[in-house]
Amino acid sequence: MEGTMGLAETAFARHLDAIHEARLMMVSDLIPAADVILDLGGANAPLHRMGYPHPFKEMTLVDLPPDSRHEMYAQIEVSEETINGGQVRVLYSDMTQLPMIASGSIDLVWSGESLEHVPEAAGRRMCEEAFRVLKPGGWFCLDTPNGLITRRHAATANLTHIHPEHFIEYAPHHLRAVLSSAGFDIVVQQGIRHMPRTRKSGGFYYEDFLTGAAFSDDLEGSYLQFYACRKP
């Protein structure tokens, strides 16, 4: 019993680190190489600072200006810089409306933990805009909380969502429908940070953050969901 309690307490203290570590692996292993990249909502954790391993020519970060963000993110600064010859630009704008980005001009659109921060109608528009700006054969990759699991987590604190700025935490079947409706072919779907005991029990167990695999084919039983989608 003491050992179990010790593991639970350790997992509670380290669960954010465990999620972050799995996401770093996801960026390194699952996101394809691309020359021209659009990072939607990237101010908090820009793709190039998350260990993206591939060279690129241009990456544009699209996010709200600091004074329009949630107070948790208002102090985060992003700047234009050159990374191994690739130019990083910053565009302060609504990530769900991209009239300044030409149709068919982007190789990879990335949305890292950002889709859940807008209402569903705006999220659908964001996916449609991602489809529009991509070249044929281009990639739309994203990760977002899995509402089937995160709603249980939030309920342990009598909350609806795990973050005060989240509008919606999608169940996988719901998000797959949104992506397909936007026109995408889903090529890869992967659970990030598997929660096996939580999945089986109907409760929520912090121990899963330490004992569950970083990646899993069990999308419905993982804390986050990742998709790599392609524009036909």
C-alpha positions in Angstrom: 0.0 0.0 0.0 2.8 2.4 0.9 4.5 1.6 -2.4 1.3 2.3 -4.3 0.7 5.6 -2.5 4.3 6.5 -3.2 3.9 5.9 -6.9 0.6 7.9 -7.0 2.1 10.8 -5.2 5.2 10.8 -7.5 3.0 10.6 -10.6 0.8 13.5 -9.4 3.9 15.6 -8.9 5.4 14.6 -12.3 2.4 14.2 -14.5 3.0 17.4 -16.5 6.6 16.5 -17.1 5.5 13.0 -18.3 3.1 14.6 -20.8 5.7 17.1 -22.0 8.3 14.3 -22.4 5.9 12.3 -24.5 5.1 15.3 -26.7 8.8 15.9 -27.3 9.0 12.4 -28.6 6.0 12.9 -30.7 7.5 16.0 -32.4 10.7 14.2 -33.0 9.3 10.9 -34.3 5.9 11.6 -35.8 5.9 14.9 -37.6 7.2 14.7 -41.2 9.9 16.9 -42.8 8.6 20.0 -44.6 10.1 23.2 -46.2 7.3 25.7 -45.5 5.5 25.3 -42.2 2.6 27.1 -40.5 2.5 26.7 -36.7 -1.0 27.6 -35.5 -1.2 28.8 -31.9 2.5 28.3 -31.4 3.5 31.0 -29.0 3.5 28.8 -25.9 5.5 26.0 -27.4 6.8 26.7 -30.9 7.4 23.7 -33.0 11.1 24.6 -33.6 11.6 24.7 -29.8 9.9 21.4 -29.2 12.7 19.5 -30.9 11.5 19.4 -34.5 14.4 17.5 -36.1 14.1 18.4 -39.8 15.6 21.4 -41.6 13.0 23.9 -43.0 13.1 27.0 -45.1 10.4 29.0 -43.5 8.2 28.6 -40.4 5.4 31.1 -39.6 4.0 31.1 -36.0 0.4 32.4 -35.9 -1.0 33.4 -32.5 -2.8 36.2 -30.8 -0.9 39.2 -29.6 0.2 38.9 -25.9 -2.5 41.3 -24.6 -5.2 39.2 -26.2 -4.1 35.9 -24.8 -5.2 34.2 -21.6 -3.3 35.6 -18.6 -1.4 32.3 -18.3 0.2 33.0 -21.7 0.3 36.7 -21.8 4.0 37.0 -20.7 5.3 34.5 -23.3 7.4 36.2 -25.9 8.2 34.8 -29.3 10.6 36.4 -31.8 11.6 36.1 -35.3 14.9 34.2 -35.7 16.9 32.1 -38.0 17.3 28.4 -37.1 19.9 26.5 -39.1 19.2 28.7 -42.1 15.4 28.5 -41.7 13.5 31.7 -41.1 11.0 31.8 -38.3 8.4 34.5 -38.7 5.7 35.7 -36.2 2.2 36.7 -37.3 -0.1 38.0 -34.7 -3.6 36.9 -35.9 -6.5 34.7 -35.3 -5.3 31.2 -36.2 -8.8 30.2 -37.4 -8.9 32.8 -40.1 -5.9 33.0 -42.4 -6.7 35.3 -45.4 -3.1 36.5 -45.4 -1.8 33.0 -46.3 -2.1 32.1 -49.9 -4.0 28.9 -50.9 -1.8 26.0 -51.7 1.4 27.6 -50.3 2.2 25.5 -47.3 3.9 22.1 -46.9 3.0 21.4 -43.2 0.4 22.9 -40.9 1.0 22.1 -37.2 -1.4 22.7 -34.4 0.1 21.8 -31.1 -2.4 21.7 -28.2 -4.3 24.7 -29.7 -7.5 23.3 -31.3 -9.1 22.9 -27.9 -8.6 26.6 -27.2 -11.4 27.7 -29.6 -15.1 26.9 -29.9 -16.0 24.0 -32.1 -17.3 26.2 -35.0 -13.9 28.1 -35.0 -12.1 24.8 -34.7 -13.8 23.5 -37.8 -13.0 26.7 -39.6 -9.3 26.3 -38.6 -9.2 22.8 -40.1 -10.8 24.1 -43.3 -8.3 26.9 -43.5 -5.4 24.4 -42.9 -6.8 22.4 -45.8 -7.0 25.5 -48.0 -3.5 26.8 -47.4 -1.8 23.4 -47.9 -0.3 22.2 -51.2 -1.8 19.0 -52.6 -0.1 16.2 -50.6 0.7 18.6 -47.7 0.4 17.6 -44.1 -1.8 18.8 -41.3 -0.5 17.4 -38.0 -2.0 18.1 -34.6 -2.3 17.0 -31.0 -5.0 17.8 -28.5 -6.4 16.3 -25.3 -8.5 13.2 -25.5 -11.8 14.2 -23.9 -12.7 10.6 -23.0 -9.8 10.6 -20.5 -9.3 14.3 -19.7 -12.9 14.8 -18.6 -12.3 12.1 -16.0 -9.1 14.0 -14.9 -11.0 17.3 -14.7 -13.8 15.7 -12.7 -11.3 14.9 -9.9 -11.3 18.6 -9.2 -15.0 19.1 -10.0 -14.2 20.8 -13.3 -15.4 20.2 -16.8 -12.1 20.7 -18.7 -8.4 20.3 -17.6 -7.6 23.9 -18.5 -9.6 27.1 -17.8 -9.2 28.3 -21.4 -10.4 25.1 -23.1 -13.7 25.3 -25.0 -13.8 21.7 -26.0 -11.9 18.5 -25.4 -12.7 16.2 -28.3 -13.5 12.5 -28.1 -11.5 10.8 -30.9 -14.5 9.8 -33.0 -15.7 13.5 -32.9 -12.3 14.9 -34.0 -11.9 12.3 -36.8 -15.2 13.4 -38.2 -14.1 17.1 -38.1 -10.9 16.3 -39.9 -12.6 14.1 -42.5 -15.3 16.8 -43.1 -12.5 19.3 -43.8 -11.3 17.1 -46.6 -8.3 15.4 -45.0 -7.2 11.8 -45.3 -6.1 10.6 -41.8 -2.8 8.8 -42.4 -1.5 8.3 -38.8 -3.5 8.4 -35.5 -1.6 7.8 -32.3 -2.4 8.0 -28.6 0.1 10.0 -26.6 0.7 8.9 -23.0 -1.3 5.8 -22.6 -3.5 5.5 -19.5 -4.3 1.8 -19.3 -5.7 1.5 -15.7 -7.7 4.7 -16.2 -9.1 3.3 -19.5 -10.2 0.0 -17.9 -11.5 1.2 -14.6 -13.7 4.2 -15.4 -11.8 6.2 -12.7 -8.7 8.2 -13.1 -5.2 7.0 -12.0 -2.2 9.3 -11.9 0.1 6.3 -11.9 -0.6 5.8 -15.6 1.5 8.9 -16.3 4.5 6.9 -15.2 3.6 3.4 -16.1 1.8 3.9 -19.4 3.6 4.0 -22.7 4.5 7.3 -24.3 2.8 6.2 -27.6 -0.1 3.8 -28.0 -2.4 2.5 -30.8 -5.1 2.7 -28.2 -6.2 6.3 -29.0 -9.3 6.2 -26.8 -7.2 5.2 -23.8 -4.5 7.8 -24.1 -4.3 11.2 -22.5 -3.6 13.0 -25.8 -4.5 12.2 -29.4 -2.2 12.9 -32.4 -3.1 12.9 -36.1 -1.0 13.2 -39.2 -3.5 14.1 -42.0 -2.8 14.6 -45.7 -4.5 16.8 -48.3 -5.3 14.7 -51.3 
